[in-house]
Amino acid sequence: MITREHVRDLLESPESDATLIVVGGRAEVVSAAELDSDPYRGAVEITSRDDLADELAAGTPPERELDALASRLDAMAARLGA
């Protein structure tokens, strides 16, 4: 469900409040402001860009690190029932 592309999109998002969510069985990166809109009602928030960036060293993470993050976030989403 959550792939390295989702992690990359989150980290590179121009939105200051970018958030990775799962809604309707699919992962998306949206701004926190969008979470109150009808298409995203009931979405499960997985992590924010700021929270994820705090865990990473400066610079662009290598692909294998993106894969590991995606796997960890996917497991978290499953535990949250997303």
C-alpha positions, -999 to 999 in steps of 0.1 A, spaced: 0 0 0 27 26 10 56 27 -14 89 45 -17 71 69 -41 47 79 -13 76 85 11 94 105 -16 63 125 -24 58 133 13 94 144 18 94 165 -14 59 180 -10 58 218 -13 30 219 14 44 229 48 18 206 65 21 176 41 6 144 56 7 108 45 -28 93 48 -46 61 39 -82 65 26 -103 40 8 -74 15 8 -49 38 -9 -21 60 3 -20 97 -5 0 128 4 -22 157 12 -21 190 31 -34 188 67 -60 214 57 -75 190 31 -82 164 58 -114 183 68 -128 180 32 -153 153 22 -129 132 0 -106 127 30 -132 121 58 -123 90 77 -87 90 64 -61 75 87 -31 98 92 1 79 91 28 106 95 36 142 86 65 154 65 80 172 95 78 140 117 94 119 91 121 144 83 130 146 120 140 109 117 162 113 87 197 127 82 200 158 61 198 154 24 179 130 1 178 95 16 190 66 -6 164 43 -23 170 15 2 162 38 31 130 50 13 120 13 9 127 6 46 106 37 56 78 27 33 78 -8 48 77 5 83 49 30 75 30 3 57 32 -19 88 21 11 109 -9 16 86 -19 -20 90 -17 -18 128 -39 13 127 -65 -6 106 -60 14 74 
